[in-house]
Amino acid sequence: MFEASRKRGRTAVVTATAPTRRYSINDLADFPDDGKRRELVNGQIVEWEVTTRRHGFLEAELTRVLANFIRERHLGSLASGEVYVRIRGSAHDVRASDIEFTRRGRLAGDDLDASAALTAPDFVAEVISPSDRADRVFDKVHDWLRAGVRLLWYVDPETGTTTVYEGDRVRSVAADEFLDGGEVLPGLQLRMGDLLQAIEADLE
């Protein structure tokens, strides 16, 4: 749509643009089930491509190891499979984790059945996909940390290298080096390389 007006013999064309729609968590259910993962950043949709089997195998193996460790020590609750969390309570800023842990006593009853939880997890592990853009990964890291996540792992499923964010500290841990749970999962130690080797053994 446009409107033309005359001023001093000249025609000015004014273009009217429709305002950008601002989505909320309630709108995500309306999108087609096409395999894409969708999140919200300031009311705008961010789409992530379908993950690979390599991604899925590592996510499942890491979930198994963490679940056993957490349950044996009664530390809290572990979830996987793209659980939505509101960033600082916003209905327009929503992220989904591959794996998340929340210590005992922190989850409110309403969070268990909510489409997007208000309580940020204490720990998040994300497995990077080949199609993930670096700028989007950086933005997601920023959102998790400002939401209150105390320990964040970003894992490369091909190399096993893990970038660890803990408070203001950022470090890279190679596949043959031990990852630890810090103060969030005290006593946890694992090597991502061991998990990758277990996956390879299952495929032989």
Secondary structure, 3 states (H helix, E strand, C coil): CEEEEEECCEEEEEECCCCCCCCCHHHHHHCCCCCCEEEEECCEEEEECCCCHHHHHHHHHHHHHHHHHHHHHCCEEEEEEEEEEEHHHCCCCEEEEEEEEEECCCCCHHHHCCCCECCCCCEEEEECCCCCCHHHHHHHHHHHHHHCCCEEEEECCCCCCEEEEECCEEEEECCCCEEEECCCEEEEEEEHHHHHHHHHHHHC
